[in-house]
Amino acid sequence: MRIRRGRVRRLASAFTLRAVLRPPAFSSSAFVCKLAGARLGRGIFVGYGWEGERVRLVPLDKARHMENALAWFNDPDVTELTLTGDFPLARLAEEAWFDRTCAEMSPTPTDIVFAVETLAGEHVGSAGLHRIDWRHGSALTGTLIGPREARGQGYGTDAARVRTRYAFEVLGLRLLLSEVMAENAASLRMLERVGYREVGRIPRRYWRRGAYREAVLLAAERES
């Protein structure tokens, strides 16, 4: 797979200042991004998140992102073809999840989740690396774009591309896996655009909205 480098730019000092002034739960995550940016060794150092051509992957902030996330994961339209959303998500449960995720990160986390924001700062979704296996260098990926008007704008594709670069070039992972329902044509196209390839299918894998759905397994590998 060839990773397109895209444009990763140093952000304005206003963003750097905002990251520094965040409360501790946010600052710890922001520090991880800063440290990781320095590790790239090619002048790529971002003060607030990882930037692509259309979106920025930023550390989760409970005050900025929780309300949208709570609404999206309780919206049947948003979760129709995702692997989550069948059960109601209570505010207390979402608050607890944000508190855990935004807390001090271990040196080898098993999950890293970013909020997806446009370059203008609008929160439009989330992108994550899950079940990170540091021994084998692999992770499971997931992406969600919430607002209906934000879909089809290239935000998901750009978020997935930036996440891939982050996983391979910063974390040193070698293999990203994803599982998508066969009916989710938009997600399949998005992943193929950023270098994933289909590696298998599981018939009748998930019960979803009145029928068993076939799952498509995809993988993206880092170039040696």
Secondary structure, DSSP 8 states (H G I E B T S, - for coil): ------------HHHHHHHHTS-HHHHHHHHHHHHHHHHT-SS---SSSEE-SSEEEEE--HHHHHHHHHHHHT-TTTTTTSSS-SS---HHHHHHHHHHHTS---SS-S-EEEEEEETT--EEEEEEEEEEETTTTEEEEEEEE-SGGGTTSSHHHHHHHHHHHIIIIIS---EEEEEEETT-HHHHHHHHHTT-EEEEEEEEEEEETTEEEEEEEEEEE---
